[in-house]
């Protein structure tokens, strides 16, 4: 891609993606005391470190926004007026769909073109081979721009801003939740001196399943036995507390098991039927 590419935010992700000749601005360069050192660090890879966002964005055809989550909307709002007409604002931040829609409104109102981009795996060691999902009315143009930059795994997730973000955010419920549950479980096992026994038991009970089958099975268990399991998990929470482990994740499990068990429905066959029954019961509608 010969057109100028700029980065707003130049942390781990920006450094993984930027190429020689790209421009970058990061709020960390706003402190005059260490600005020179930080800008020189950018230039090591041939990236032009800019003292201001205006300098970085001047004439840029594509802008990759890679700031911290709490600054994603602020970055769009603060920099929208600095964009060249029709420039693509590629919002690659991990934020909620509503946050991305608000950012899109700011960019579009100023004459830019906004794309919702979700980074679906760690940026290291993948670099430009990291999987990306793109969504919004400019998704096709954004996907082409990302491919021209060098990204090799770009897919269009949907026509609306928020479609890509929703996939990433909802997936994180499972991915990050499993990580947190693993930590809570293994820390307690270690303190109780039963780590190997717990791991062996988990290995013995694990089955190779696709996530549709696994989700169907898990909902079945919660609908049929959620109330009993919530009571059992109360004792699990007590066990963790006795070991000095705050049962943060376990308390959430108790609440979710109790919620589904309290619906008092016989689990129907199939994931779609279960979801329809749960949603109908939760809204007071007949399933």
ABEGO torsion letter per residue (X at the ends): XABBBBBBEBBAAAAAABBBGBBBBBAAAABAAAAAAAAAAAAAAGBBBBABAAAAABGBABBBBBBBAAAAAAAAAAAAAABBBGBBBBBABBBBAAAAAAAAAAAAAAGBBBBBBBBABBAOAAEAABBBBBBEAAAAAAAAAAAAAGBABBBBAEABBGAAAAAAAAAAAAAAAAAAAAAAAAAAAAAAGAAAAAAAAAAAABBBBBAAAAAAAAAAAAAAAAAAAAAAAAAAAAAAAAAGBBBAAAAAAAAAAAAAAAAGBBBBBEAAAAAAAAAAAAAGBBX
